[in-house]
Amino acid sequence: MTESPAVGKLDRLCAFFDAFELSVTVVAQDERDAVANLVILGEGGCARSVTFCPHRDAMPDHRGEILAAAAVRFGGVTNPLMNAMPERIVIPLSESPILQALTAAFVAEASDMRCGRQVALDRLCEVIILLVLRAAIDIGSTQPGLLAGLSHPAIHKSLVAMHDQPSRQWHIEELASISGLSRSRFMTLFPKVTGTTPAAYLKAWRLTLAQRELQRGERIKSVARRVGFGSAAAFSRAYALAFGHSPISLRHPGSSSRNVAADT
């Protein structure tokens, strides 16, 4: 019998904040229509709602008094969480006293040029985005995908396990046990909710993490090992199939995939 791994408190967002850099730039009034994807709207100087558009081709509805606007980047198209989000997320601040307090602080920092302004804006925006994403997960989705999986009371547990331990050689029985389901029920429900199989999802997550590490200059052999591939060659084949180019091309543009195995 396969022994189920010990699973601690499940955090559905932590792995994404660990893997992808979040950056925020306060946007001037004349640039808001072009680049802002986080907008705080209000009335009489008092914040009423937060609108966040995760996708580059969607922009917030600017109707109303704009108290502050920012361009938020969170891994771009490489972040599967952003890809899973709806086009527009609107949170009325009356529903979240904590978010209301944070946005008030954000507006105050954005409107003044005090020392440490950018650091304060970065930290405040990180928590604002976290709370907005948390709200989106709580709402969930009727369409199969990552958002639906993260909001599902059982399936999210196996997703978090794979996110937190991508290098582990997961067995279906372990993931089913973590989700509190039988093997057969898990294998039926997982693709229905997420739109893919557990094995395919895990492989895609590993390759996503690997791509980020390679972009930071990490070596192929060490990246392959850390994300759970048995060899650099196996990793390189999977990477090329997923992204259409060899992993070595991120470090040495124009290099042939035949040289990948030598990059150790």
N, C-alpha and C positions, 0 to 999 in steps of 0.2 A: 504494500500500500504506500502511495506517495504521501509523505508528510507535508502538511500544509504549512506555509511559512507564517511566522508571527507577523501580524499587521497592526501597526499602531494607529493613532488617530489619523483619519483620512483627510487630506487637504487637497481639494480639487484644483487649486490655482497655483500652489507653491512651485510646482515643477516648471510651469510656464514662465514664471518670474525669474526662476533660476536660469533657464535656458536662453531667454531672449531679453535684450536690453530695452528698457523703456526710456524714451527721451521726450522732453516737452519743450516747446519754444512758444513763448507768448507772442501772439500775432497782433500787429498794429491794426488799427481800424481800417485802413485802406487796403489791407491784404486779407481780411477775413474771408471774403467771398472766394478767394482763390485757394487758400491753403488750410484754413482752420477746420479741424474735424472734432474739436471739443468746444462747446459753447455753453456758457452759463447765462441764462436769460432771467430777467427779473422785471420788477415793476417798482418805480419810485426808489430805485437804488437797492431794493431788497431782492435777493436771489429767489427765484421760484422753481426753476427746473434746470437739469443738466441734460444736454444732448451730446451723444458720442456716436460718431460714424466710423466704425473700424476700417471700412474699405476706402481706398484712395478715390474711387470713382463716385463716391457718394459724399455729399456735403450736408451739414446741418441746415435745418430750416431756421433762418435768421429773423423770422418775424417776431417782433417784440424788442424790448430793451436789452441790448447785449452788454452785460457787465464785464465779461472777460471772455477771451477766446484764445485757443492754443492749437498748435499743430502737434499731435501726439503720434509718435512712432513706436511700435511694439513688435519689432521683428518683421514687419511687412508681410509679404505673401508667404514667407517661409514659416510663419507662426500658424500652426493649424488651429489654434484657439481663435485667432482673429478671422481666419477663413470661415470658421463655423458660425460666427456671430451674424445676427441680422444686419441689414443695411443701416438701420438707424435704431439706437437705443435711447429712449427718453425716460428720465426718472424725475417725477414730481418730488420736490424737496420736502413737501408736507408729509411724504411717506417715510422719510428717513432723517430724523433729527441729527444723526451723526454726519451724514452727507451734507446737510444744510450748514452745519458748523464748519466743516472743511471747506466748502465752497465760499463761505464768507471770508475765511482766512485767505483763500486763494485769490479772491477778488481784491482784497486789501493789499496783498503782496504784489499782485500784477499791476496795480495802479500807482505804486510808489517805487522809488529807486533807492531803497535802503540797502545797507551792507548785507551780504548773504542772500540777496533776493533770489538769484537763480537756484541756489541750493534749496531754499524754502519752497520755491515753486516746484522743483523736481520731486521733493518728498511729498508735498501736498497732492500733486497730480498723481503720483504713484498710488496713493491711498484712494483718491477719488476714482481712478480707473479700476482699481481692485474692487471697490464697492459697486461700481457700475456693472462690472463683469459678474460679480456675485449675484446681483439682481437678475441679470440675463440668464444665468444658470438656474436660479430659482424658478424663473418663468418657464424655462425649457423650450422645446421645439416639437412641433408635430411631424417634422420631416426627419428621416433617419440621418444620423451624423454624430459628430463629436458632441455638439451641444445637447442633443437628446440623450446621449450616453452619460454625460456628466450630470444631467438632471435626474437620471433614472435612479430610483432608490436602491437597486441591486447592482446594475451594470457599472455604475460609477466606481464601485469599490475595486473591481478588477482593472478598470482604466487607471485609477490612481496607483495601484500596485505596479503596473507596467511602466507608468511615468516615473515612479520613484526608483524602480530597480530595473532599468532597461537591459542591463547585462545579465540578469538572471535567466537561466534556461527554464522558462515557465512551462509548466504542463497544464493542460486543460483542466485536469482534476483540481489543481491548486487554485486556478482562477475561479472555477465554479464554486469551490469551497469558500473562497474569500467573499464571493458574491452571495453566499448563502443559498446556492441553487444546486440541483443535481446536475451531473454532467450533460445529460440529454437536454434538460431545460435550458441550461446555460448556452449550449451550442445552437439552440433554436432562437433564443431571445437575443443574444449578442448581435448577430447580423441584422436581425429585424430592427433593433434600436439604433445601431451605429452605421449600418449599411455596408459592413465588411466583416471578415472573420477575425477572431482574436489573433491568429498568427499573422495575417496581413497587416492588422493594425500595429502590432508590436514591431514588425519589420519596418513599417513606414515611420514610426516614432524613433526607432534606432537610427534610421538614415537621416531624419530631420536633425537629431542631436549631432550626428557625425558631421553633417554639412556645416553646422554652426562652429564646431570645433576646428574643422579644416579652414574655415574662413578666418579663424583667429591664429592660424599658423601652426596648429598641432600636426604631429607626424601621423602618417596614415596607419602605420602598424599599431601605434599606441591608441589611436582613435578606434580602430577596429576592435581591439581588445576591450576597451572601456564600454563600448555600446553593445557588446555581446556577440560579435562575429568570431568564428573559430580561427580565421586566418585573414591576412591582408588581401590575399587573392580573392577569397570568397566575398569579402566586403567590397572590393573594387568592382567585381562583376555585378553585385546587387546595386551598387551606387550608380554605375554607368547605365544600367537598365532603368533605374528610377529617374535619373536626372538628364540622361542623354549625353553625358560627358564623363570622363574618368575623374576620380578624385584628385589625381596629381595635377590636373589642369588648374585647380584653384591656387596651387602654389607655384606652378611652372607653366604659364600659359603657352600653348602650342606643343606641349610634351605629348608623346605617344602613350597610350594606355599600356603598351608593352613594357614600359619602364616602371610601372606601379609597384611591382613586387620588390624592386630594388630599393624603393623608398622606405627604409626601415629606421 
